[in-house]
Amino acid sequence: MAARAQRRTPTRPRAKRGRPRTHREAWTKVSVVMFERQVLELDRLTTTIRSKTGAHLTRAEVIRALLDALNESRLDVTRVASGAHLQRLLAQKLAG
């Protein structure tokens, strides 16, 4: 039996599986348990933004933006004793 000739085709990079990478920095996937009311609020917020601006923000983008804004605010939260305390502090600062 004659050996079968193999055809050589130009090698193409294989398509990566999953969603396209949108982050330009190192990241880690984190799972966080949230209350249903918080998830509903995130969804309401992203839907409102989409209806007013056409921008498609994800829940994660909103959460990341809030954390980055907190960091950029230089608000001293080192003396916060609980989640409720942090919430009150942030609400006071955001209210102006």
Secondary structure, DSSP 8 states (H G I E B T S, - for coil): -----------------SS----SS----------HHHHHHHHHHHHHHHHHH-----HHHHHHHHHHHHHHHT---TT--SHHHHHHHHHHHHH-
